């Protein structure tokens, strides 16, 4: 967020928690992008604060979390001391979650595979309407195809991303027989190593698709441990995911830290992933 907006978001998170009787003496910004995550001290809360235009996504995330906690999924939980719903304050949507201390050690590929497989099992036990992954790919494609949304994207790179997003999205979604609910973005940044064990966060990305779409976000070694995964489909999903990632980085107003680096790196990863698809 822009500095002035970030200050307002911090105050909105602080005020929301205080109004619910939680003690907030200090606020630490844990993550700052189009949405922010705030650690509220000493009450032990993680406040997720988003512009009001994301209120539907925030409400969806809360619903997903509640459904998954009910079936014992390895996910972060909403704070049990307050009402489990999205609050609106000063044009921000705020949800309050339990803050988990990290144990600091890296999650081994076998343990990563185990928690992702258990998460997929939990997702199969809930009934929830969620978009198909192709809907998200279509949003990315529109951002690439619309020069107003991505004015700085060079022509050859625009063609590369456009062809990849359309072609791979269609190829992957041809057979939907094995589609199920997915996390949507279970990359290492969304898997916390806590004293309770690994827990997934950022549940607003929940969508439908093949498990390979989720595996494509995890380190490559995780896919090698996941029995039954289709290696060819996994390669295609990885290329599609990098194309989506790159599309977001070229949008006007994207606020990812070190965006210029990731614009270049994303395109390089798309090309490398497409080459692996060809060789595979």
C-alpha positions as CSV (number, residue, x, y, z in Angstrom):
1,X,0.0,0.0,0.0
2,X,1.0,3.6,-0.4
3,X,2.4,5.1,2.9
4,X,-0.7,7.2,3.6
5,X,-3.0,4.2,3.0
6,X,-0.8,1.9,5.0
7,X,-1.0,4.3,8.0
8,X,-4.8,4.3,7.7
9,X,-4.9,0.5,7.4
10,X,-2.8,0.1,10.5
11,X,-5.0,2.4,12.5
12,X,-8.1,0.6,11.2
13,X,-6.7,-2.8,12.3
14,X,-5.8,-1.4,15.7
15,X,-9.1,0.3,16.3
16,X,-11.1,-2.7,15.2
17,X,-9.3,-5.0,17.7
18,X,-9.5,-2.4,20.5
19,X,-13.2,-1.9,20.0
20,X,-13.7,-5.7,20.6
21,X,-11.9,-5.5,23.9
22,X,-8.5,-6.8,22.8
23,X,-5.4,-5.0,24.1
24,X,-3.3,-3.4,21.4
25,X,-0.2,-1.6,22.6
26,X,1.9,-2.0,19.4
27,X,1.4,-3.0,15.7
28,X,4.0,-4.7,13.5
29,X,3.5,-4.8,9.7
30,X,4.0,-8.5,8.8
31,X,3.2,-8.2,5.1
32,X,2.5,-5.1,2.9
33,X,1.1,-5.5,-0.6
34,X,-2.4,-4.7,-2.0
35,X,-3.5,-6.1,1.4
36,X,-1.6,-6.0,4.7
37,X,-1.2,-8.3,7.6
38,X,-0.6,-6.8,11.0
39,X,0.6,-8.4,14.2
40,X,-1.2,-6.8,17.2
41,X,0.7,-6.9,20.4
42,X,0.1,-8.1,23.1
43,X,-3.3,-9.6,22.3
44,X,-1.8,-12.2,19.9
45,X,-3.9,-11.3,16.9
46,X,-3.0,-11.2,13.2
47,X,-5.3,-8.6,11.5
48,X,-5.7,-8.9,7.8
49,X,-6.7,-5.5,6.3
50,X,-7.8,-5.0,2.8
51,X,-9.3,-2.1,0.8
52,X,-13.1,-2.2,0.8
53,X,-13.1,-3.4,-2.8
54,X,-11.7,-6.7,-1.5
55,X,-14.5,-7.2,1.1
56,X,-16.0,-10.2,-0.9
57,X,-12.6,-11.9,-0.9
58,X,-12.2,-11.3,2.8
59,X,-15.6,-12.7,3.5
60,X,-14.9,-15.7,1.3
61,X,-11.6,-16.4,3.2
62,X,-13.4,-16.3,6.6
63,X,-16.0,-18.8,5.3
64,X,-13.3,-21.1,3.9
65,X,-11.4,-21.0,7.2
66,X,-14.5,-21.8,9.3
67,X,-15.5,-24.7,7.1
68,X,-11.9,-26.1,7.1
69,X,-11.4,-25.8,10.9
70,X,-14.6,-27.8,11.4
71,X,-13.1,-30.8,9.5
72,X,-9.7,-30.5,11.2
73,X,-7.7,-29.0,8.3
74,X,-4.2,-27.8,8.9
75,X,-5.1,-24.1,8.6
76,X,-4.7,-20.9,10.6
77,X,-7.8,-20.1,12.7
78,X,-9.8,-17.0,13.3
79,X,-9.3,-15.4,16.7
80,X,-11.8,-17.3,19.0
81,X,-12.4,-14.3,21.3
82,X,-14.2,-12.2,18.7
83,X,-17.1,-12.7,16.3
84,X,-15.9,-14.6,13.2
85,X,-16.8,-12.1,10.5
86,X,-15.3,-9.3,8.5
87,X,-15.5,-5.9,10.1
88,X,-15.6,-2.7,8.0
89,X,-13.8,0.5,9.3
90,X,-12.6,3.5,7.4
91,X,-13.0,1.9,4.0
92,X,-11.1,-1.2,5.0
93,X,-12.3,-4.8,5.4
94,X,-10.7,-6.3,8.5
95,X,-10.6,-9.9,9.8
96,X,-8.9,-11.0,13.0
97,X,-6.9,-14.2,13.2
98,X,-4.8,-16.1,15.7
99,X,-1.2,-15.1,15.5
100,X,1.2,-18.0,15.3
101,X,4.8,-17.8,16.3
102,X,7.2,-19.4,13.8
103,X,9.5,-22.2,15.0
104,X,11.9,-21.0,12.3
105,X,13.0,-24.3,10.8
106,X,12.5,-25.1,7.1
107,X,9.7,-27.5,6.3
108,X,11.2,-30.7,4.7
109,X,9.7,-31.8,1.3
110,X,8.2,-34.9,2.8
111,X,6.5,-32.9,5.6
112,X,5.3,-30.3,3.1
113,X,3.8,-33.1,1.0
114,X,2.1,-34.6,4.1
115,X,0.4,-31.4,5.1
116,X,-0.7,-30.5,1.6
117,X,-2.1,-34.0,1.1
118,X,-4.0,-33.7,4.5
119,X,-5.2,-30.3,3.4
120,X,-6.5,-31.7,0.1
121,X,-8.3,-34.4,2.1
122,X,-10.0,-31.8,4.2
123,X,-11.0,-29.8,1.2
124,X,-12.8,-32.8,-0.2
125,X,-14.9,-33.0,2.9
126,X,-16.4,-29.6,2.7
127,X,-19.2,-28.3,0.3
128,X,-18.2,-24.9,-0.9
129,X,-18.8,-22.9,-4.1
130,X,-15.5,-21.7,-5.4
131,X,-14.2,-20.4,-8.8
132,X,-12.4,-22.7,-11.1
133,X,-8.7,-21.9,-11.6
134,X,-9.4,-21.0,-15.2
135,X,-11.4,-18.0,-13.9
136,X,-8.3,-16.7,-12.3
137,X,-6.3,-17.4,-15.4
138,X,-8.8,-15.5,-17.5
139,X,-8.5,-12.4,-15.2
140,X,-4.7,-12.6,-15.7
141,X,-5.1,-12.9,-19.4
142,X,-7.4,-9.9,-19.5
143,X,-4.8,-7.9,-17.6
144,X,-2.2,-8.9,-20.2
145,X,-4.4,-8.3,-23.2
146,X,-5.5,-4.8,-22.0
147,X,-2.8,-2.3,-22.6
148,X,-4.5,0.1,-20.2
149,X,-4.1,-2.4,-17.4
150,X,-0.5,-3.3,-18.3
151,X,1.0,-0.3,-20.2
152,X,4.6,-1.1,-19.6
153,X,4.6,-4.8,-20.8
154,X,6.7,-5.1,-23.9
155,X,5.0,-6.5,-27.1
156,X,6.9,-9.8,-27.3
157,X,6.4,-10.5,-23.6
158,X,2.8,-9.6,-23.9
159,X,2.4,-12.2,-26.7
160,X,4.3,-14.8,-24.7
161,X,2.1,-14.4,-21.6
162,X,-1.1,-14.1,-23.6
163,X,-0.4,-17.4,-25.5
164,X,0.7,-19.2,-22.4
165,X,-2.3,-18.2,-20.3
166,X,-4.9,-19.0,-23.0
167,X,-3.2,-22.2,-24.3
168,X,-2.3,-23.8,-21.0
169,X,-5.5,-22.9,-19.3
170,X,-7.5,-24.6,-22.1
171,X,-5.1,-27.6,-22.1
172,X,-5.2,-28.2,-18.4
173,X,-9.0,-27.8,-18.0
174,X,-9.9,-30.2,-20.8
175,X,-10.5,-33.1,-18.4
176,X,-12.2,-31.9,-15.2
177,X,-13.0,-35.4,-13.8
178,X,-10.4,-35.2,-11.1
179,X,-11.0,-31.5,-10.2
180,X,-11.5,-30.7,-6.5
181,X,-11.3,-27.8,-4.1
182,X,-7.7,-26.5,-3.8
183,X,-5.9,-24.0,-1.6
184,X,-5.0,-22.1,-4.8
185,X,-1.6,-20.8,-3.8
186,X,0.1,-23.1,-1.3
187,X,3.6,-21.7,-1.8
188,X,6.1,-21.6,1.0
189,X,5.1,-18.1,2.0
190,X,1.6,-19.4,2.7
191,X,2.7,-22.3,4.9
192,X,3.6,-21.4,8.5
193,X,5.9,-23.7,10.5
194,X,4.3,-23.4,14.0
195,X,4.4,-25.2,17.3
196,X,1.1,-26.8,16.2
197,X,2.8,-28.0,13.0
198,X,2.6,-26.6,9.5
199,X,-0.5,-24.5,8.9
200,X,-1.8,-23.0,5.7
201,X,-2.8,-19.3,5.5
202,X,-4.2,-16.9,2.9
203,X,-7.3,-19.0,2.2
204,X,-9.0,-16.5,-0.1
205,X,-7.3,-18.1,-3.1
206,X,-9.4,-21.3,-2.7
207,X,-10.5,-22.6,-6.1
208,X,-11.3,-25.8,-8.1
209,X,-8.9,-27.7,-10.3
210,X,-6.5,-30.6,-10.3
211,X,-4.2,-31.1,-7.3
212,X,-1.3,-30.5,-9.7
213,X,-2.3,-26.9,-9.8
214,X,-1.6,-26.6,-6.1
215,X,1.6,-28.7,-6.3
216,X,2.9,-26.3,-8.9
217,X,3.1,-23.6,-6.2
218,X,5.2,-25.8,-3.9
219,X,8.9,-26.6,-4.1
220,X,9.6,-29.1,-6.9
221,X,10.7,-31.8,-4.4
222,X,7.2,-31.8,-2.9
223,X,5.7,-32.9,-6.2
224,X,8.1,-35.8,-6.3
225,X,6.8,-37.1,-3.0
226,X,3.1,-36.6,-3.9
227,X,1.9,-40.1,-5.0
228,X,-0.4,-40.1,-8.1
229,X,0.6,-36.7,-9.4
230,X,0.9,-36.4,-13.2
231,X,4.4,-35.1,-14.0
232,X,3.3,-33.7,-17.4
233,X,0.3,-31.9,-16.0
234,X,2.4,-30.6,-13.1
235,X,4.9,-29.1,-15.6
236,X,2.0,-27.4,-17.5
237,X,0.5,-26.1,-14.2
238,X,3.9,-24.7,-13.1
239,X,4.2,-22.8,-16.4
240,X,0.7,-21.5,-16.1
241,X,1.3,-20.3,-12.5
242,X,4.4,-18.4,-13.5
243,X,2.5,-16.8,-16.4
244,X,-0.2,-15.7,-13.9
245,X,2.4,-14.4,-11.5
246,X,4.0,-12.4,-14.3
247,X,0.7,-11.0,-15.4
248,X,0.1,-9.6,-11.9
249,X,3.5,-8.0,-11.8
250,X,2.9,-6.0,-15.0
251,X,-0.5,-4.6,-13.9
252,X,-0.7,-0.9,-13.4
253,X,-0.3,-0.2,-9.7
254,X,1.0,-3.6,-8.7
255,X,2.5,-3.1,-5.2
256,X,4.6,-6.2,-4.8
257,X,8.0,-5.4,-3.1
258,X,10.9,-5.4,-5.6
259,X,8.4,-5.5,-8.4
260,X,11.0,-4.7,-11.2
261,X,13.1,-7.7,-10.2
262,X,10.1,-10.0,-10.2
263,X,8.9,-8.7,-13.6
264,X,12.1,-10.0,-15.1
265,X,12.4,-13.1,-13.0
266,X,8.8,-14.1,-13.7
267,X,9.2,-14.0,-17.5
268,X,12.4,-16.0,-17.2
269,X,10.6,-18.6,-15.1
270,X,7.8,-18.8,-17.7
271,X,10.3,-19.5,-20.5
272,X,12.1,-22.1,-18.4
273,X,8.8,-23.8,-17.4
274,X,7.6,-23.9,-21.0
275,X,10.9,-25.5,-22.0
276,X,10.5,-28.2,-19.4
277,X,7.0,-28.8,-20.8
278,X,8.5,-29.3,-24.3
279,X,11.2,-31.6,-23.0
280,X,8.7,-33.5,-20.9
